[in-house]
């Protein structure tokens, strides 16, 4: 069994990372002046970082005021848990329904009307 490698910042994510914990992270506030979400919660940097960490099984993004996520189906094929609590999701991201290894989706504290896929 592989050991658990947890990253608590985007800079700490490596190809060996198995869990990413970015609860209430300032790193998810966009600083790109070319982005429409400048100064707001944005996942553009997150996607680029996760692309180099395909072994991630746990992704914790709670409390970041996120309302969207990029499609992570091909980026994190082994994802088992995603924590999206206390964000601004109004619907469950579609790709979550297509992730066969995903066992737990945490959505408490979001305005989402639909139930989680699992």
C-alpha positions as CSV (number, residue, x, y, z in Angstrom):
1,X,0.0,0.0,0.0
2,X,1.3,3.4,-1.0
3,X,1.9,6.0,1.8
4,X,-0.4,9.0,2.0
5,X,1.3,12.2,0.7
6,X,-0.7,15.3,1.6
7,X,-0.2,18.7,0.0
8,X,-1.5,21.8,1.8
9,X,-0.5,24.3,-0.9
10,X,-0.3,24.3,-4.7
11,X,3.4,24.5,-4.6
12,X,3.6,21.3,-2.5
13,X,1.7,19.2,-5.0
14,X,4.0,16.6,-6.7
15,X,3.4,13.5,-8.8
16,X,3.5,11.5,-5.5
17,X,0.7,13.6,-3.9
18,X,-2.3,11.5,-2.9
19,X,-4.3,14.2,-1.1
20,X,-4.7,17.9,-1.6
21,X,-6.1,20.0,1.2
22,X,-6.8,23.6,0.2
23,X,-9.4,24.6,2.7
24,X,-10.1,28.4,2.7
25,X,-7.0,28.8,0.5
26,X,-5.8,32.2,-0.7
27,X,-4.1,30.3,-3.5
28,X,-7.5,29.8,-5.1
29,X,-8.1,33.6,-5.4
30,X,-7.3,34.6,-9.0
31,X,-4.4,37.0,-9.5
32,X,-4.3,36.7,-13.3
33,X,-5.3,40.2,-14.7
34,X,-6.4,38.4,-18.0
35,X,-8.9,36.3,-16.1
36,X,-12.6,37.3,-15.7
37,X,-12.4,36.1,-12.1
38,X,-9.6,38.4,-11.0
39,X,-9.8,38.8,-7.2
40,X,-12.4,36.0,-6.9
41,X,-12.3,32.3,-6.4
42,X,-10.8,30.6,-9.5
43,X,-9.7,27.1,-10.4
44,X,-7.4,27.8,-13.4
45,X,-4.2,27.4,-11.3
46,X,-5.6,24.4,-9.5
47,X,-6.2,22.5,-12.8
48,X,-2.7,23.1,-14.0
49,X,-1.2,21.8,-10.7
50,X,-3.5,18.8,-10.5
51,X,-2.5,17.7,-14.0
52,X,0.9,16.8,-12.5
53,X,-0.6,14.7,-9.7
54,X,-2.7,11.9,-11.2
55,X,-2.5,9.8,-8.0
56,X,-4.7,12.2,-5.9
57,X,-7.5,10.2,-4.3
58,X,-8.7,13.0,-1.9
59,X,-9.4,16.6,-2.9
60,X,-10.5,19.1,-0.2
61,X,-11.6,22.5,-1.5
62,X,-14.0,23.5,1.3
63,X,-14.6,27.1,2.2
64,X,-13.2,28.7,-1.0
65,X,-16.4,30.4,-2.5
66,X,-16.0,28.2,-5.6
67,X,-19.0,27.9,-7.9
68,X,-17.4,25.8,-10.7
69,X,-14.8,23.2,-11.2
70,X,-13.0,22.1,-14.3
71,X,-13.7,18.6,-15.5
72,X,-11.4,16.4,-13.4
73,X,-12.5,13.0,-14.8
74,X,-9.3,12.5,-16.9
75,X,-7.1,14.5,-14.6
76,X,-7.8,12.6,-11.4
77,X,-9.0,9.1,-12.4
78,X,-8.5,7.7,-8.9
79,X,-10.4,10.4,-7.0
80,X,-12.4,8.8,-4.2
81,X,-13.4,11.9,-2.1
82,X,-14.0,15.5,-3.0
83,X,-14.9,18.0,-0.3
84,X,-16.7,21.0,-1.7
85,X,-18.5,22.1,1.5
86,X,-19.1,25.7,2.1
87,X,-18.7,27.0,-1.4
88,X,-21.1,28.6,-3.9
89,X,-22.2,25.6,-6.0
90,X,-25.7,25.8,-7.4
91,X,-25.5,22.4,-9.0
92,X,-23.4,19.3,-8.8
93,X,-20.6,19.4,-11.4
94,X,-21.6,16.9,-14.1
95,X,-18.3,15.1,-14.4
96,X,-18.6,13.9,-10.8
97,X,-21.3,11.5,-12.0
98,X,-18.8,9.9,-14.4
99,X,-16.0,9.2,-12.0
100,X,-16.2,5.4,-11.1
101,X,-13.9,5.5,-8.1
102,X,-15.5,8.5,-6.5
103,X,-17.2,7.3,-3.2
104,X,-17.8,10.5,-1.4
105,X,-18.9,14.0,-2.4
106,X,-19.3,16.6,0.4
107,X,-21.6,19.5,-0.6
108,X,-23.0,20.8,2.7
109,X,-23.2,24.6,2.9
110,X,-23.7,25.1,-0.8
111,X,-26.9,26.4,-2.5
112,X,-27.0,23.3,-4.6
113,X,-30.5,22.0,-5.0
114,X,-29.7,18.5,-6.3
115,X,-28.4,15.6,-4.2
116,X,-24.8,14.5,-4.6
117,X,-24.1,11.7,-7.1
118,X,-23.0,9.3,-4.4
